[in-house]
Amino acid sequence: MLIAQTGGLYSVVRLITVFLLFVFVLGITYVTSRYVAGFQKKRMGSSNIEVLESARVMPNTVLEIIRAGDKYLLIAIAKDKVTMLTELDPDSLQFREGSVDSFASIMEKATAHLSDKRRSDLTKNEDGTDGEGKE
């Protein structure tokens, strides 16, 4: 009887210990990734090289338009080789108006869309119609 009670207590202690170790490892991973991200952001922020656009043309080949200083270059990147194809005239390039949406703005749009859909589903269920007056 005493052995069964200590075995149960031992199992609970082991479970709590494993859980605490998991939380510790998760915390260390989080702190490390934040540190590395901050380091990379500082390193990339002062760079004179920027990838403007890339397009995959074959499974192992990518074309990229890059800005290096004040020059715009078209390069081909293959598995083991990078080749400069040509220098581009900045006036011939078409730049996107505005910036790319951030993750937060995309998430807000998605949640707004889902909440609108839920409202229309609730309306459909309450009146017995499909939200457009039809059954």
TORPA-4810 file (N, C-alpha, C, O; in nm, 3 decimals):
<nodes>
NODE_1_0.082_-0.119_0.000_0.000_0.000_0.000_0.086_0.125_0.000_0.059_0.220_-0.074_M
NODE_2_0.189_0.126_0.082_0.279_0.241_0.089_0.357_0.256_-0.041_0.385_0.369_-0.083_L
NODE_3_0.392_0.145_-0.106_0.466_0.150_-0.231_0.379_0.213_-0.341_0.431_0.291_-0.421_I
NODE_4_0.252_0.184_-0.345_0.162_0.240_-0.445_0.149_0.390_-0.427_0.143_0.463_-0.526_A
NODE_5_0.144_0.438_-0.302_0.130_0.581_-0.277_0.257_0.656_-0.317_0.249_0.762_-0.379_Q
NODE_6_0.373_0.603_-0.284_0.498_0.670_-0.322_0.519_0.665_-0.472_0.573_0.759_-0.529_T
NODE_7_0.477_0.557_-0.538_0.489_0.548_-0.683_0.406_0.654_-0.751_0.449_0.712_-0.851_G
NODE_8_0.286_0.680_-0.699_0.200_0.784_-0.755_0.259_0.922_-0.734_0.255_1.006_-0.823_G
NODE_9_0.313_0.945_-0.613_0.375_1.074_-0.583_0.498_1.095_-0.670_0.523_1.204_-0.721_L
NODE_10_0.576_0.988_-0.688_0.695_0.995_-0.772_0.656_1.028_-0.916_0.725_1.107_-0.981_Y
NODE_11_0.548_0.971_-0.966_0.502_0.999_-1.102_0.461_1.145_-1.118_0.490_1.207_-1.220_S
NODE_12_0.394_1.199_-1.019_0.351_1.339_-1.023_0.473_1.430_-1.022_0.479_1.528_-1.097_V
NODE_13_0.570_1.399_-0.936_0.693_1.480_-0.929_0.767_1.475_-1.062_0.817_1.577_-1.109_V
NODE_14_0.775_1.357_-1.123_0.841_1.344_-1.254_0.768_1.425_-1.359_0.832_1.491_-1.442_R
NODE_15_0.636_1.421_-1.359_0.557_1.497_-1.455_0.581_1.647_-1.440_0.601_1.717_-1.539_L
NODE_16_0.580_1.696_-1.318_0.604_1.839_-1.292_0.746_1.877_-1.334_0.767_1.984_-1.391_I
NODE_17_0.843_1.791_-1.307_0.981_1.818_-1.345_0.996_1.826_-1.496_1.062_1.916_-1.548_T
NODE_18_0.936_1.733_-1.567_0.943_1.735_-1.713_0.874_1.860_-1.768_0.925_1.921_-1.862_V
NODE_19_0.762_1.897_-1.711_0.691_2.017_-1.755_0.776_2.141_-1.732_0.784_2.227_-1.820_F
NODE_20_0.839_2.152_-1.615_0.924_2.268_-1.586_1.045_2.273_-1.680_1.084_2.381_-1.725_L
NODE_21_1.105_2.158_-1.709_1.216_2.155_-1.804_1.170_2.199_-1.943_1.242_2.271_-2.012_L
NODE_22_1.053_2.155_-1.983_0.997_2.196_-2.112_0.979_2.347_-2.118_1.016_2.410_-2.217_F
NODE_23_0.922_2.405_-2.014_0.901_2.550_-2.009_1.036_2.623_-2.011_1.049_2.726_-2.077_V
NODE_24_1.134_2.571_-1.941_1.268_2.631_-1.938_1.330_2.630_-2.079_1.381_2.732_-2.124_F
NODE_25_1.325_2.516_-2.146_1.381_2.505_-2.281_1.306_2.597_-2.377_1.368_2.660_-2.462_V
NODE_26_1.175_2.604_-2.364_1.096_2.693_-2.447_1.136_2.839_-2.425_1.148_2.915_-2.521_L
NODE_27_1.157_2.878_-2.301_1.200_3.014_-2.268_1.337_3.046_-2.326_1.357_3.154_-2.381_G
NODE_28_1.431_2.953_-2.312_1.565_2.973_-2.367_1.559_2.987_-2.519_1.628_3.071_-2.577_I
NODE_29_1.477_2.906_-2.583_1.461_2.914_-2.728_1.404_3.049_-2.769_1.450_3.109_-2.867_T
NODE_30_1.306_3.098_-2.696_1.244_3.227_-2.727_1.346_3.340_-2.714_1.358_3.424_-2.803_Y
NODE_31_1.420_3.342_-2.603_1.518_3.448_-2.580_1.627_3.443_-2.687_1.668_3.547_-2.738_V
NODE_32_1.673_3.324_-2.722_1.777_3.311_-2.824_1.728_3.360_-2.960_1.801_3.430_-3.030_T
NODE_33_1.607_3.322_-2.997_1.555_3.365_-3.127_1.535_3.517_-3.132_1.560_3.578_-3.236_S
NODE_34_1.492_3.577_-3.023_1.478_3.723_-3.019_1.613_3.792_-3.031_1.625_3.894_-3.099_R
NODE_35_1.715_3.737_-2.965_1.849_3.793_-2.973_1.903_3.785_-3.115_1.955_3.883_-3.168_Y
NODE_36_1.891_3.668_-3.177_1.940_3.650_-3.314_1.864_3.740_-3.410_1.925_3.797_-3.501_V
NODE_37_1.734_3.754_-3.393_1.654_3.840_-3.481_1.700_3.986_-3.469_1.712_4.056_-3.569_A
NODE_38_1.724_4.031_-3.347_1.772_4.168_-3.326_1.909_4.190_-3.388_1.934_4.294_-3.449_G
NODE_39_1.996_4.092_-3.374_2.129_4.101_-3.433_2.121_4.107_-3.585_2.189_4.188_-3.647_F
NODE_40_2.038_4.020_-3.645_2.024_4.019_-3.790_1.960_4.149_-3.841_1.997_4.200_-3.947_Q
NODE_41_1.866_4.203_-3.765_1.800_4.326_-3.807_1.900_4.442_-3.811_1.899_4.523_-3.904_K
NODE_42_1.988_4.450_-3.710_2.089_4.555_-3.709_2.186_4.536_-3.825_2.225_4.633_-3.890_K
NODE_43_2.223_4.414_-3.850_2.320_4.383_-3.954_2.263_4.413_-4.092_2.333_4.469_-4.177_R
NODE_44_2.138_4.378_-4.115_2.077_4.398_-4.246_2.029_4.542_-4.266_2.016_4.586_-4.381_M
NODE_45_2.003_4.614_-4.160_1.950_4.749_-4.171_2.048_4.848_-4.231_2.005_4.945_-4.293_G
NODE_46_2.177_4.826_-4.214_2.275_4.921_-4.264_2.337_4.875_-4.396_2.441_4.926_-4.436_S
NODE_47_2.274_4.782_-4.462_2.329_4.723_-4.583_2.300_4.810_-4.704_2.197_4.877_-4.711_S
NODE_48_2.391_4.807_-4.801_2.370_4.876_-4.928_2.317_4.783_-5.035_2.300_4.824_-5.150_N
NODE_49_2.290_4.660_-4.999_2.240_4.562_-5.094_2.098_4.526_-5.055_2.069_4.498_-4.939_I
NODE_50_2.008_4.528_-5.155_1.868_4.497_-5.128_1.811_4.415_-5.243_1.832_4.448_-5.360_E
NODE_51_1.741_4.308_-5.210_1.673_4.227_-5.311_1.537_4.290_-5.335_1.455_4.299_-5.244_V
NODE_52_1.513_4.334_-5.458_1.388_4.401_-5.490_1.281_4.304_-5.535_1.164_4.319_-5.500_L
NODE_53_1.321_4.204_-5.614_1.223_4.110_-5.666_1.295_3.981_-5.704_1.412_3.984_-5.744_E
NODE_54_1.226_3.870_-5.690_1.285_3.743_-5.734_1.176_3.659_-5.799_1.058_3.668_-5.765_S
NODE_55_1.220_3.576_-5.895_1.127_3.489_-5.966_1.198_3.356_-5.994_1.310_3.353_-6.043_A
NODE_56_1.130_3.247_-5.961_1.184_3.113_-5.986_1.157_3.079_-6.131_1.042_3.080_-6.175_R
NODE_57_1.262_3.047_-6.207_1.245_3.011_-6.347_1.261_2.861_-6.370_1.210_2.808_-6.469_V
NODE_58_1.330_2.793_-6.282_1.347_2.648_-6.285_1.357_2.602_-6.140_1.374_2.684_-6.050_M
NODE_59_1.346_2.472_-6.115_1.352_2.426_-5.975_1.478_2.472_-5.899_1.471_2.497_-5.779_P
NODE_60_1.591_2.482_-5.966_1.714_2.522_-5.898_1.768_2.656_-5.946_1.885_2.687_-5.921_N
NODE_61_1.687_2.736_-6.014_1.734_2.863_-6.068_1.635_2.975_-6.036_1.514_2.961_-6.054_T
NODE_62_1.690_3.087_-5.988_1.609_3.203_-5.951_1.670_3.326_-6.016_1.792_3.343_-6.015_V
NODE_63_1.586_3.412_-6.073_1.629_3.543_-6.121_1.596_3.646_-6.014_1.487_3.644_-5.957_L
NODE_64_1.690_3.737_-5.987_1.666_3.840_-5.886_1.708_3.976_-5.940_1.810_3.990_-6.008_E
NODE_65_1.626_4.076_-5.908_1.664_4.215_-5.933_1.712_4.268_-5.799_1.638_4.267_-5.700_I
NODE_66_1.836_4.314_-5.796_1.892_4.366_-5.671_1.939_4.508_-5.690_1.972_4.551_-5.800_I
NODE_67_1.941_4.582_-5.579_1.997_4.716_-5.577_2.127_4.706_-5.499_2.126_4.668_-5.382_R
NODE_68_2.237_4.742_-5.562_2.367_4.744_-5.496_2.418_4.887_-5.507_2.465_4.930_-5.612_A
NODE_69_2.409_4.959_-5.396_2.444_5.101_-5.400_2.341_5.175_-5.482_2.222_5.175_-5.449_G
NODE_70_2.385_5.240_-5.592_2.292_5.309_-5.679_2.272_5.237_-5.812_2.216_5.293_-5.906_D
NODE_71_2.317_5.111_-5.820_2.301_5.032_-5.942_2.196_4.924_-5.921_2.180_4.870_-5.811_K
NODE_72_2.124_4.895_-6.028_2.024_4.789_-6.028_2.074_4.678_-6.120_2.107_4.702_-6.237_Y
NODE_73_2.079_4.555_-6.066_2.136_4.443_-6.140_2.037_4.329_-6.149_1.958_4.306_-6.057_L
NODE_74_2.042_4.257_-6.262_1.966_4.134_-6.278_2.066_4.020_-6.266_2.162_4.012_-6.343_L
NODE_75_2.043_3.931_-6.169_2.135_3.819_-6.148_2.058_3.688_-6.156_1.938_3.683_-6.129_I
NODE_76_2.129_3.583_-6.193_2.072_3.448_-6.194_2.143_3.369_-6.085_2.266_3.370_-6.077_A
NODE_77_2.065_3.302_-6.002_2.120_3.221_-5.894_2.084_3.077_-5.920_1.966_3.040_-5.920_I
NODE_78_2.186_2.995_-5.942_2.166_2.852_-5.962_2.217_2.779_-5.837_2.257_2.843_-5.740_A
NODE_79_2.214_2.649_-5.841_2.252_2.569_-5.723_2.392_2.603_-5.673_2.411_2.625_-5.554_K
NODE_80_2.489_2.609_-5.763_2.628_2.633_-5.723_2.689_2.757_-5.787_2.811_2.774_-5.784_D
NODE_81_2.607_2.845_-5.846_2.663_2.954_-5.923_2.572_3.076_-5.921_2.449_3.064_-5.925_K
NODE_82_2.633_3.195_-5.913_2.560_3.321_-5.924_2.621_3.397_-6.042_2.742_3.415_-6.049_V
NODE_83_2.535_3.441_-6.135_2.581_3.507_-6.255_2.510_3.642_-6.270_2.388_3.649_-6.261_T
NODE_84_2.588_3.749_-6.293_2.527_3.878_-6.322_2.489_3.879_-6.469_2.575_3.860_-6.556_M
NODE_85_2.363_3.901_-6.498_2.315_3.898_-6.636_2.327_4.034_-6.702_2.379_4.045_-6.813_L
NODE_86_2.280_4.139_-6.634_2.286_4.273_-6.692_2.263_4.378_-6.585_2.211_4.350_-6.477_T
NODE_87_2.302_4.500_-6.616_2.270_4.614_-6.532_2.143_4.676_-6.588_2.131_4.695_-6.709_E
NODE_88_2.050_4.708_-6.501_1.919_4.760_-6.544_1.912_4.911_-6.526_1.975_4.967_-6.436_L
NODE_89_1.835_4.975_-6.613_1.809_5.118_-6.602_1.698_5.137_-6.498_1.591_5.079_-6.513_D
NODE_90_1.721_5.217_-6.394_1.618_5.235_-6.290_1.486_5.288_-6.345_1.380_5.261_-6.290_P
NODE_91_1.492_5.365_-6.455_1.368_5.421_-6.513_1.283_5.313_-6.578_1.162_5.331_-6.593_D
NODE_92_1.344_5.201_-6.616_1.268_5.094_-6.681_1.200_5.001_-6.581_1.118_4.918_-6.620_S
NODE_93_1.232_5.014_-6.455_1.173_4.927_-6.352_1.041_4.985_-6.303_1.024_5.107_-6.294_L
NODE_94_0.948_4.896_-6.271_0.820_4.937_-6.215_0.819_4.898_-6.068_0.823_4.780_-6.034_Q
NODE_95_0.813_4.997_-5.981_0.811_4.972_-5.838_0.668_4.973_-5.790_0.585_5.050_-5.838_F
NODE_96_0.640_4.886_-5.693_0.505_4.878_-5.635_0.474_5.002_-5.556_0.557_5.053_-5.481_R
NODE_97_0.353_5.051_-5.572_0.308_5.165_-5.494_0.275_5.117_-5.353_0.209_5.014_-5.338_E
NODE_98_0.319_5.188_-5.253_0.290_5.149_-5.115_0.380_5.035_-5.071_0.464_4.987_-5.146_G
NODE_99_0.360_4.995_-4.947_0.443_4.889_-4.893_0.364_4.759_-4.883_0.242_4.757_-4.897_S
NODE_100_0.435_4.653_-4.860_0.372_4.523_-4.843_0.301_4.520_-4.708_0.352_4.574_-4.610_V
NODE_101_0.184_4.457_-4.703_0.109_4.450_-4.579_0.188_4.375_-4.473_0.254_4.276_-4.501_D
NODE_102_0.179_4.424_-4.350_0.244_4.354_-4.239_0.157_4.236_-4.197_0.041_4.227_-4.235_S
NODE_103_0.216_4.147_-4.119_0.141_4.031_-4.070_0.022_4.076_-3.987_-0.086_4.017_-3.995_F
NODE_104_0.040_4.180_-3.907_-0.069_4.228_-3.821_-0.188_4.277_-3.904_-0.302_4.248_-3.870_A
NODE_105_-0.161_4.350_-4.012_-0.273_4.400_-4.093_-0.343_4.285_-4.166_-0.465_4.287_-4.180_S
NODE_106_-0.267_4.186_-4.212_-0.329_4.070_-4.276_-0.415_3.994_-4.176_-0.525_3.950_-4.210_I
NODE_107_-0.366_3.979_-4.053_-0.441_3.908_-3.950_-0.569_3.983_-3.914_-0.673_3.921_-3.892_M
NODE_108_-0.562_4.116_-3.907_-0.682_4.195_-3.878_-0.788_4.177_-3.988_-0.907_4.163_-3.959_E
NODE_109_-0.744_4.177_-4.114_-0.838_4.157_-4.225_-0.902_4.019_-4.217_-1.023_4.005_-4.240_K
NODE_110_-0.823_3.917_-4.184_-0.875_3.781_-4.176_-0.975_3.767_-4.062_-1.080_3.705_-4.080_A
NODE_111_-0.945_3.824_-3.946_-1.039_3.814_-3.833_-1.166_3.893_-3.861_-1.274_3.851_-3.821_T
NODE_112_-1.154_4.007_-3.928_-1.274_4.084_-3.964_-1.360_4.005_-4.062_-1.483_4.004_-4.050_A
NODE_113_-1.297_3.939_-4.157_-1.370_3.857_-4.253_-1.442_3.741_-4.183_-1.558_3.712_-4.212_H
NODE_114_-1.372_3.676_-4.089_-1.433_3.565_-4.016_-1.549_3.610_-3.929_-1.651_3.542_-3.921_L
NODE_115_-1.534_3.726_-3.863_-1.642_3.774_-3.777_-1.763_3.814_-3.862_-1.877_3.793_-3.820_S
NODE_116_-1.740_3.873_-3.981_-1.852_3.904_-4.071_-1.922_3.777_-4.116_-2.045_3.773_-4.125_D
NODE_117_-1.846_3.674_-4.145_-1.903_3.547_-4.188_-1.986_3.485_-4.075_-2.094_3.432_-4.099_K
NODE_118_-1.936_3.492_-3.952_-2.011_3.439_-3.838_-2.142_3.513_-3.819_-2.245_3.453_-3.791_R
NODE_119_-2.138_3.647_-3.836_-2.260_3.726_-3.822_-2.363_3.684_-3.927_-2.481_3.671_-3.896_R
NODE_120_-2.318_3.664_-4.050_-2.412_3.625_-4.155_-2.464_3.483_-4.130_-2.580_3.455_-4.161_S
NODE_121_-2.381_3.394_-4.075_-2.427_3.260_-4.041_-2.531_3.265_-3.930_-2.630_3.191_-3.933_D
NODE_122_-2.508_3.352_-3.830_-2.605_3.366_-3.722_-2.737_3.421_-3.774_-2.844_3.375_-3.734_L
NODE_123_-2.730_3.520_-3.864_-2.851_3.577_-3.923_-2.927_3.470_-4.000_-3.049_3.462_-3.993_T
NODE_124_-2.853_3.387_-4.072_-2.915_3.280_-4.149_-2.985_3.181_-4.057_-3.097_3.137_-4.087_K
NODE_125_-2.923_3.147_-3.948_-2.982_3.050_-3.856_-3.101_3.107_-3.780_-3.195_3.032_-3.748_N
NODE_126_-3.101_3.236_-3.749_-3.210_3.295_-3.672_-3.337_3.310_-3.755_-3.446_3.280_-3.706_E
NODE_127_-3.326_3.356_-3.885_-3.447_3.373_-3.965_-3.483_3.250_-4.045_-3.590_3.246_-4.106_D
NODE_128_-3.396_3.148_-4.048_-3.425_3.030_-4.127_-3.396_3.053_-4.275_-3.434_2.972_-4.359_G
NODE_129_-3.329_3.165_-4.305_-3.293_3.194_-4.443_-3.142_3.183_-4.456_-3.071_3.160_-4.358_T
NODE_130_-3.094_3.201_-4.579_-2.950_3.192_-4.602_-2.883_3.328_-4.596_-2.773_3.344_-4.649_D
NODE_131_-2.945_3.427_-4.535_-2.887_3.560_-4.522_-2.928_3.651_-4.635_-2.905_3.772_-4.628_G
NODE_132_-2.990_3.597_-4.742_-3.032_3.678_-4.856_-3.183_3.674_-4.873_-3.236_3.718_-4.976_E
NODE_133_-3.252_3.621_-4.773_-3.397_3.615_-4.781_-3.446_3.486_-4.845_-3.566_3.468_-4.861_G
NODE_134_-3.358_3.396_-4.882_-3.396_3.269_-4.944_-3.391_3.160_-4.839_-3.318_3.171_-4.740_K
NODE_135_-3.467_3.055_-4.860_-3.463_2.943_-4.768_-3.385_2.830_-4.827_-3.369_2.726_-4.763_E
</nodes>
